[in-house]
Amino acid sequence: MPLLYTLLYLSSAVVLSGCLSPIALNRAVSVYDDAITSAASKQLLMNVARAHHHQPIHFTGVSNVAATFDFRFNAGATPAAGGLAGAVLMPIFGAAVAENPTISIVPIEGEEFTKRLLDPFQQAKLTLLLRQRYDIDLLLRLMAQEVRIQHPTSQTAYRNRPSDPQGYEMFRRVVLHLSAIQDQNQLHAEPLTLERTWTIPAGSITAEGFQVLEKEFFVLYNKQDNTYTLSKSVPGPILITNYDPNSLSPEERIRLSSEAGNSDTNDVAFDIRPNGPGGEWPIRGTFRLRSFHAILGFLGRSLGDEPEYHVDKDPRTPPIAKGENPAATMEVLVSDSASPEADLSIHTHNRYYAVNTTGPLARWNRDAFQMLYLLFQMTITDLPRTGVPSITIAK
């Protein structure tokens, strides 16, 4: 019987070693993921502080993580103390776990990344975030550098900069107006669908060519002049509206598309009409998007040189849900001591910087920082990797 007990103990040790591997893997993935996310978040906040102090923006990324776990188990048996020699054996177990992480850190720099950092965002990225149900006023306050309002014979630009009070206040009122329409679930932000047509002589198309055309176009034969009319629906530029743009006539869609520009521009057009929600203030124009570098500069200046301030909505604007209209796009607290309640805080230039995640605007500020993180991920390029990232467990 003692020998049987010993074998059972030894079997348990082997099973235990097998069970610990998945536990170590789960812990490693979770811990390293948290560490990398925290490092990236602190870098974003650090660069806001650098912009505040007019210092160069710089990023460093983790390109590779390789963690090796070495599990060592030993087992034996010894006579029980106080027992008869050779009658009873007591098991002895030993275990050791060694973790050897290798983390590759590389600077994010070079001409390609710098261009992406300085290039204004494309309109498709704005609509991608809008489809995730982010507040349009928060999105535009971060991403847009100005709004251009269309008048019957002219256009006026209003900059999103507190140092330009007239422009800043008009910009804020326009985005609040769109936000009020969004609160009613009546805001549309979709590409215009345009019908394109072409006419070609029937004799210029072979049988094989005709089969190819039928896959891409709607083909109509015109017997009178022996021609084919090809038609195809193509996506046009993004248009923000308080009505369904599909209700427009083809001619009106073409006109609006011409006014909005091409679908690959950095401008996003909007058209708020009298008969829809928010129609008490009919307004048309375009938002000009800015780069990620400009966003960091805007947030940095708001901490000192150009602080944001409260702007009331236009009297014609419907009520805003929960009256949400923060003075700051993303409120960052700067203090001489660390805040124990801060979700995210850094120490630089002898001051503590923290995103304000307390009080009634906690959700707004968290959403603003999350949006800043997503915009950064849309900006960076793939990091160079030294080998295939892996977590290796050895036993």
C-alpha positions, -999 to +999 in steps of 0.1 A: +000+000+000+027+026+008+041+022-027+006+027-042+002+060-023+036+072-035+027+064-071-006+083-067+013+113-054+038+112-083+009+110-108-007+140-092+025+160-096+026+151-133-010+161-138-004+193-118+025+203-141+002+199-171-025+220-156-002+249-147+008+255-183-026+269-195-028+289-163+006+305-170-004+311-206-036+329-196-018+350-170+010+359-194-013+370-222-035+391-198-005+407-180+014+416-212-017+428-229-025+451-200+011+464-198+013+472-236-021+489-236-011+509-205+022+519-221+005+531-253-021+550-233+005+568-212+024+577-244-007+594-258-011+614-227+026+621-226+024+635-261-005+658-251+018+671-224+047+675-249+024+695-272+014+716-242+051+725-237+057+729-275+080+699-276+084+673-305+058+645-307+074+610-305+061+575-302+077+541-293+060+508-298+063+472-286+070+452-318+075+417-303+069+399-270+084+364-263+079+350-229+095+316-220+083+297-189+104+269-174+085+246-151+106+222-130+090+196-107+107+170-085+092+143-063+105+117-039+097+097-008+111+095+027+103+074+058+076+090+079+090+105+111+083+084+142+072+054+121+088+020+117+116+021+092+105+010+057+068+007+068+055+041+058+068+064+031+059+101+029+061+119-005+083+150-011+074+175-038+093+205-052+084+229-079+099+260-095+087+283-122+110+307-141+098+334-165+121+350-190+104+376-211+120+392-241+103+424-253+113+443-285+107+480-284+112+502-315+107+539-322+078+547-345+094+571-369+104+576-405+090+593-436+059+570-440+048+574-404+055+612-404+033+616-435+005+596-418+009+617-387+006+649-407-020+638-433-056+649-425-080+621-418-101+608-446-139+611-444-143+573-444-126+571-410-150+596-395-181+577-408-165+544-395-165+558-360-200+573-364-213+539-371-200+528-338-225+552-322-199+577-310-212+612-303-208+633-335-200+665-315-172+647-297-159+633-330-159+666-348-145+685-319-115+662-321-112+656-358-123+688-375-102+719-378-130+741-392-165+742-406-173+760-439-209+772-440-225+775-475-244+807-483-264+814-515-234+831-532-205+825-508-189+803-481-176+813-447-150+793-427-152+791-389-121+776-372-122+752-343-097+773-322-106+791-290-082+819-299-107+828-326-139+833-306-162+840-335-151+810-354-149+787-324-184+795-311-200+790-345-182+757-349-194+745-315-230+755-322-230+737-356-217+704-341-242+708-312-270+711-337-259+679-354-256+662-320-292+671-312-304+655-344-283+624-336-299+622-302-332+618-320-317+589-341-325+610-372-289+618-384-278+601-416-241+598-425-238+577-457-222+580-491-244+593-518-254+566-543-248+580-578-260+566-612-233+567-638-242+561-675-222+557-707-232+552-743-210+532-767-216+520-803-229+484-804-204+475-832-175+482-808-184+453-785-175+417-791-195+388-777-168+381-751-167+418-742-205+419-739-204+391-713-178+411-693-199+442-694-230+424-681-212+415-650-203+451-641-231+472-657-267+473-664-268+471-702-296+485-724-296+482-762-309+512-782-323+500-815-328+534-830-291+544-830-275+509-826-258+517-793-256+503-758-263+524-727-243+512-697-253+522-662-238+515-628-244+526-592-212+540-576-207+554-541-202+592-540-189+614-512-201+611-476-231+634-468-244+641-433-282+648-434-314+650-414-332+631-441-327+598-460-304+607-490-319+578-510-351+599-513-333+624-535-336+624-572-306+612-593-301+648-605-300+662-570-276+636-558-252+645-586-255+682-577-248+675-540-219+652-550-204+680-571-207+704-542-193+679-517-163+670-538-147+636-544-152+607-520-114+605-511-112+641-498-106+653-462-139+672-463-173+659-450-204+677-463-236+682-444-271+693-455-297+700-428-331+708-445-362+726-431-386+697-432-366+673-411-355+671-374-335+702-365-349+719-395-355+751-375-319+759-384-314+748-420-277+748-427-253+734-454-216+732-455-185+711-450-162+701-422-125+701-430-107+673-411-073+676-395-044+653-389-035+633-357-006+656-351-030+686-352-053+669-328-025+665-303-016+701-308-052+712-302-054+692-269-020+705-258-029+741-264-061+737-245-040+731-214-025+766-215-023+788-246-058+783-258-082+769-231-116+759-243-147+775-228-184+769-226-205+777-256-243+777-255-262+759-283-281+780-309-316+789-299-329+770-329-312+738-319-334+711-303-326+700-267-293+681-262-296+647-245-288+651-208-277+686-216-243+672-224-221+701-236-187+700-219-164+730-222-133+708-229-131+683-257-111+660-233-105+674-199-069+668-187-061+678-151-026+692-144-015+693-108+015+692-084+004+659-069-009+626-082-046+620-081-055+586-065-088+586-084-073+590-119-077+560-143-047+573-162-019+596-150+017+605-160+044+626-144+064+649-166+078+685-164+075+683-126+037+680-130+011+653-130-012+650-160-044+629-157-076+625-178-105+636-156-126+605-150-145+617-120-178+636-118-206+640-143-183+642-173-164+610-166-180+590-195-174+619-219-137+621-211-132+583-212-149+582-246-127+611-258-095+593-247-107+560-262-114+579-295-080+594-294-065+559-290-085+546-319-074+575-341-038+568-332-042+532-342-056+544-376-025+565-380+004+542-372+020+517-396+029+481-389+059+479-366+091+460-377+091+427-361+121+406-350+108+371-357+073+359-350+058+371-318+052+342-295+048+330-259+067+298-254+062+275-224+088+248-216+084+220-191 
